[in-house]
Amino acid sequence: MSWGSCCTFRHSRRTYINQMIFLHFFCKIILECSKHLFG
């Protein structure tokens, strides 16, 4: 495994985790908004 692929893998993995965190908060915000709108 070369340094380039290793760094790319680590970077893409961190980006993946950031996307999961972003989606998690995004869904929470949508749920809260829908609660206020329809609740």
LUMMI-220251 format. One record per residue: y negated, x, z negated of N, C-alpha, C, CB in turn; residue in one letter; chain; residue number from 1. Coordinates in Angstrom, 1 decimal. Glycine has a CB too. Example, Ala and Ser with C-alpha at 12.3 -4.5 7.8 and 13.67 -1.06 7.14 Angstrom:
# LUMMI-220251
@n.Y:5.7 | n.X:13.2 | n.Z:-7.8 | ca.Y:4.5 | ca.X:12.3 | ca.Z:-7.8 | c.Y:3.3 | c.X:13.2 | c.Z:-7.8 | cb.Y:4.5 | cb.X:11.3 | cb.Z:-9.0 | code:A | unit:A | pos:1
@n.Y:2.2 | n.X:12.8 | n.Z:-7.1 | ca.Y:1.1 | ca.X:13.7 | ca.Z:-7.1 | c.Y:0.0 | c.X:12.9 | c.Z:-7.9 | cb.Y:0.6 | cb.X:14.1 | cb.Z:-5.7 | code:S | unit:A | pos:2
//
This chain:
# LUMMI-220251
@n.Y:1.2 | n.X:0.8 | n.Z:0.0 | ca.Y:0.0 | ca.X:0.0 | ca.Z:0.0 | c.Y:-1.2 | c.X:0.9 | c.Z:0.0 | cb.Y:0.0 | cb.X:-1.0 | cb.Z:-1.2 | code:M | unit:A | pos:1
@n.Y:-2.1 | n.X:0.7 | n.Z:1.0 | ca.Y:-3.3 | ca.X:1.5 | ca.Z:1.1 | c.Y:-4.4 | c.X:1.0 | c.Z:0.1 | cb.Y:-3.8 | cb.X:1.6 | cb.Z:2.5 | code:S | unit:A | pos:2
@n.Y:-5.4 | n.X:1.8 | n.Z:-0.1 | ca.Y:-6.5 | ca.X:1.4 | ca.Z:-1.0 | c.Y:-7.2 | c.X:0.2 | c.Z:-0.4 | cb.Y:-7.5 | cb.X:2.5 | cb.Z:-1.2 | code:W | unit:A | pos:3
@n.Y:-7.4 | n.X:0.2 | n.Z:0.9 | ca.Y:-8.1 | ca.X:-0.9 | ca.Z:1.5 | c.Y:-7.5 | c.X:-2.3 | c.Z:1.3 | cb.Y:-8.3 | cb.X:-0.7 | cb.Z:3.0 | code:G | unit:A | pos:4
@n.Y:-6.2 | n.X:-2.4 | n.Z:1.5 | ca.Y:-5.5 | ca.X:-3.6 | ca.Z:1.3 | c.Y:-5.5 | c.X:-4.0 | c.Z:-0.2 | cb.Y:-4.1 | cb.X:-3.6 | cb.Z:1.9 | code:S | unit:A | pos:5
@n.Y:-5.4 | n.X:-3.0 | n.Z:-1.0 | ca.Y:-5.3 | ca.X:-3.3 | ca.Z:-2.5 | c.Y:-6.7 | c.X:-3.9 | c.Z:-2.9 | cb.Y:-5.0 | cb.X:-2.0 | cb.Z:-3.3 | code:C | unit:A | pos:6
@n.Y:-7.8 | n.X:-3.3 | n.Z:-2.5 | ca.Y:-9.1 | ca.X:-3.8 | ca.Z:-2.8 | c.Y:-9.3 | c.X:-5.2 | c.Z:-2.3 | cb.Y:-10.2 | cb.X:-2.8 | cb.Z:-2.4 | code:C | unit:A | pos:7
@n.Y:-8.9 | n.X:-5.4 | n.Z:-1.0 | ca.Y:-9.1 | ca.X:-6.7 | ca.Z:-0.4 | c.Y:-8.3 | c.X:-7.7 | c.Z:-1.1 | cb.Y:-8.6 | cb.X:-6.6 | cb.Z:1.1 | code:T | unit:A | pos:8
@n.Y:-7.1 | n.X:-7.4 | n.Z:-1.5 | ca.Y:-6.2 | ca.X:-8.3 | ca.Z:-2.2 | c.Y:-6.9 | c.X:-8.7 | c.Z:-3.6 | cb.Y:-4.8 | cb.X:-7.8 | cb.Z:-2.5 | code:F | unit:A | pos:9
@n.Y:-7.4 | n.X:-7.7 | n.Z:-4.3 | ca.Y:-8.0 | ca.X:-8.0 | ca.Z:-5.6 | c.Y:-9.3 | c.X:-8.9 | c.Z:-5.4 | cb.Y:-8.4 | cb.X:-6.7 | cb.Z:-6.3 | code:R | unit:A | pos:10
@n.Y:-10.0 | n.X:-8.5 | n.Z:-4.3 | ca.Y:-11.3 | ca.X:-9.3 | ca.Z:-4.1 | c.Y:-10.9 | c.X:-10.7 | c.Z:-3.7 | cb.Y:-12.1 | cb.X:-8.6 | cb.Z:-3.0 | code:H | unit:A | pos:11
@n.Y:-10.0 | n.X:-10.9 | n.Z:-2.8 | ca.Y:-9.6 | ca.X:-12.3 | ca.Z:-2.4 | c.Y:-9.1 | c.X:-13.1 | c.Z:-3.6 | cb.Y:-8.6 | cb.X:-12.2 | cb.Z:-1.2 | code:S | unit:A | pos:12
@n.Y:-8.3 | n.X:-12.4 | n.Z:-4.4 | ca.Y:-7.8 | ca.X:-13.1 | ca.Z:-5.6 | c.Y:-8.9 | c.X:-13.6 | c.Z:-6.5 | cb.Y:-6.8 | cb.X:-12.2 | cb.Z:-6.4 | code:R | unit:A | pos:13
@n.Y:-9.9 | n.X:-12.7 | n.Z:-6.7 | ca.Y:-11.0 | ca.X:-13.1 | ca.Z:-7.6 | c.Y:-11.8 | c.X:-14.3 | c.Z:-6.9 | cb.Y:-12.0 | cb.X:-11.9 | cb.Z:-7.8 | code:R | unit:A | pos:14
@n.Y:-12.0 | n.X:-14.2 | n.Z:-5.6 | ca.Y:-12.6 | ca.X:-15.3 | ca.Z:-4.9 | c.Y:-11.9 | c.X:-16.6 | c.Z:-5.1 | cb.Y:-12.8 | cb.X:-14.9 | cb.Z:-3.4 | code:T | unit:A | pos:15
@n.Y:-10.5 | n.X:-16.5 | n.Z:-5.0 | ca.Y:-9.7 | ca.X:-17.7 | ca.Z:-5.2 | c.Y:-9.9 | c.X:-18.3 | c.Z:-6.6 | cb.Y:-8.2 | cb.X:-17.3 | cb.Z:-5.0 | code:Y | unit:A | pos:16
@n.Y:-9.9 | n.X:-17.4 | n.Z:-7.6 | ca.Y:-10.1 | ca.X:-17.9 | ca.Z:-9.0 | c.Y:-11.5 | c.X:-18.6 | c.Z:-9.1 | cb.Y:-9.9 | cb.X:-16.8 | cb.Z:-10.0 | code:I | unit:A | pos:17
@n.Y:-12.5 | n.X:-17.9 | n.Z:-8.5 | ca.Y:-13.8 | ca.X:-18.5 | ca.Z:-8.6 | c.Y:-13.9 | c.X:-19.9 | c.Z:-7.9 | cb.Y:-14.9 | cb.X:-17.6 | cb.Z:-7.9 | code:N | unit:A | pos:18
@n.Y:-13.1 | n.X:-20.0 | n.Z:-6.8 | ca.Y:-13.1 | ca.X:-21.3 | ca.Z:-6.1 | c.Y:-12.4 | c.X:-22.4 | c.Z:-6.9 | cb.Y:-12.4 | cb.X:-21.2 | cb.Z:-4.7 | code:Q | unit:A | pos:19
@n.Y:-11.4 | n.X:-22.0 | n.Z:-7.7 | ca.Y:-10.7 | ca.X:-22.9 | ca.Z:-8.5 | c.Y:-11.6 | c.X:-23.4 | c.Z:-9.6 | cb.Y:-9.4 | cb.X:-22.3 | cb.Z:-9.1 | code:M | unit:A | pos:20
@n.Y:-12.3 | n.X:-22.4 | n.Z:-10.2 | ca.Y:-13.3 | ca.X:-22.8 | ca.Z:-11.3 | c.Y:-14.4 | c.X:-23.7 | c.Z:-10.8 | cb.Y:-13.9 | cb.X:-21.5 | cb.Z:-11.9 | code:I | unit:A | pos:21
@n.Y:-14.9 | n.X:-23.4 | n.Z:-9.6 | ca.Y:-15.9 | ca.X:-24.2 | ca.Z:-8.9 | c.Y:-15.4 | c.X:-25.6 | c.Z:-8.7 | cb.Y:-16.4 | cb.X:-23.6 | cb.Z:-7.6 | code:F | unit:A | pos:22
@n.Y:-14.2 | n.X:-25.7 | n.Z:-8.1 | ca.Y:-13.6 | ca.X:-27.0 | ca.Z:-7.8 | c.Y:-13.4 | c.X:-27.8 | c.Z:-9.1 | cb.Y:-12.3 | cb.X:-26.9 | cb.Z:-7.1 | code:L | unit:A | pos:23
@n.Y:-13.0 | n.X:-27.1 | n.Z:-10.2 | ca.Y:-12.7 | ca.X:-27.8 | ca.Z:-11.5 | c.Y:-14.0 | c.X:-28.4 | c.Z:-12.0 | cb.Y:-12.2 | cb.X:-26.8 | cb.Z:-12.5 | code:H | unit:A | pos:24
@n.Y:-15.1 | n.X:-27.7 | n.Z:-12.0 | ca.Y:-16.4 | ca.X:-28.2 | ca.Z:-12.5 | c.Y:-16.9 | c.X:-29.3 | c.Z:-11.5 | cb.Y:-17.4 | cb.X:-27.1 | cb.Z:-12.6 | code:F | unit:A | pos:25
@n.Y:-16.7 | n.X:-29.1 | n.Z:-10.2 | ca.Y:-17.2 | ca.X:-30.1 | ca.Z:-9.2 | c.Y:-16.5 | c.X:-31.4 | c.Z:-9.5 | cb.Y:-16.9 | cb.X:-29.6 | cb.Z:-7.8 | code:F | unit:A | pos:26
@n.Y:-15.2 | n.X:-31.4 | n.Z:-9.7 | ca.Y:-14.4 | ca.X:-32.6 | ca.Z:-10.0 | c.Y:-14.9 | c.X:-33.3 | c.Z:-11.3 | cb.Y:-12.9 | cb.X:-32.4 | cb.Z:-10.0 | code:C | unit:A | pos:27
@n.Y:-15.2 | n.X:-32.4 | n.Z:-12.3 | ca.Y:-15.6 | ca.X:-33.0 | ca.Z:-13.6 | c.Y:-17.0 | c.X:-33.7 | c.Z:-13.4 | cb.Y:-15.8 | cb.X:-31.9 | cb.Z:-14.6 | code:K | unit:A | pos:28
@n.Y:-17.9 | n.X:-33.1 | n.Z:-12.6 | ca.Y:-19.2 | ca.X:-33.6 | ca.Z:-12.4 | c.Y:-19.1 | c.X:-35.0 | c.Z:-11.7 | cb.Y:-20.1 | cb.X:-32.7 | cb.Z:-11.6 | code:I | unit:A | pos:29
@n.Y:-18.2 | n.X:-35.0 | n.Z:-10.7 | ca.Y:-18.0 | ca.X:-36.2 | ca.Z:-9.9 | c.Y:-17.4 | c.X:-37.3 | c.Z:-10.8 | cb.Y:-17.1 | cb.X:-36.0 | cb.Z:-8.7 | code:I | unit:A | pos:30
@n.Y:-16.5 | n.X:-37.0 | n.Z:-11.7 | ca.Y:-15.9 | ca.X:-37.9 | ca.Z:-12.6 | c.Y:-17.0 | c.X:-38.5 | c.Z:-13.5 | cb.Y:-14.7 | cb.X:-37.3 | cb.Z:-13.4 | code:L | unit:A | pos:31
@n.Y:-17.8 | n.X:-37.6 | n.Z:-14.1 | ca.Y:-18.9 | ca.X:-38.1 | ca.Z:-15.0 | c.Y:-19.8 | c.X:-39.0 | c.Z:-14.3 | cb.Y:-19.6 | cb.X:-36.8 | cb.Z:-15.6 | code:E | unit:A | pos:32
@n.Y:-20.2 | n.X:-38.6 | n.Z:-13.0 | ca.Y:-21.1 | ca.X:-39.5 | ca.Z:-12.3 | c.Y:-20.5 | c.X:-40.8 | c.Z:-12.0 | cb.Y:-21.5 | cb.X:-38.8 | cb.Z:-11.0 | code:C | unit:A | pos:33
@n.Y:-19.3 | n.X:-40.8 | n.Z:-11.6 | ca.Y:-18.6 | ca.X:-42.1 | ca.Z:-11.3 | c.Y:-18.5 | c.X:-43.0 | c.Z:-12.5 | cb.Y:-17.2 | cb.X:-41.9 | cb.Z:-10.6 | code:S | unit:A | pos:34
@n.Y:-18.3 | n.X:-42.3 | n.Z:-13.7 | ca.Y:-18.2 | ca.X:-43.1 | ca.Z:-15.0 | c.Y:-19.5 | c.X:-43.8 | c.Z:-15.2 | cb.Y:-17.9 | cb.X:-42.1 | cb.Z:-16.1 | code:K | unit:A | pos:35
@n.Y:-20.6 | n.X:-43.1 | n.Z:-15.0 | ca.Y:-22.0 | ca.X:-43.7 | ca.Z:-15.2 | c.Y:-22.3 | c.X:-44.7 | c.Z:-14.2 | cb.Y:-23.1 | cb.X:-42.6 | cb.Z:-15.2 | code:H | unit:A | pos:36
@n.Y:-21.8 | n.X:-44.5 | n.Z:-13.0 | ca.Y:-22.1 | ca.X:-45.5 | ca.Z:-11.9 | c.Y:-21.3 | c.X:-46.8 | c.Z:-12.0 | cb.Y:-21.9 | cb.X:-44.9 | cb.Z:-10.5 | code:L | unit:A | pos:37
@n.Y:-20.0 | n.X:-46.6 | n.Z:-12.3 | ca.Y:-19.1 | ca.X:-47.7 | ca.Z:-12.3 | c.Y:-18.7 | c.X:-48.2 | c.Z:-13.7 | cb.Y:-17.8 | cb.X:-47.4 | cb.Z:-11.5 | code:F | unit:A | pos:38
@n.Y:-19.0 | n.X:-47.4 | n.Z:-14.7 | ca.Y:-18.6 | ca.X:-47.7 | ca.Z:-16.1 | c.Y:-19.7 | c.X:-48.4 | c.Z:-16.7 | cb.Y:-18.3 | cb.X:-46.5 | cb.Z:-16.9 | code:G | unit:A | pos:39
//
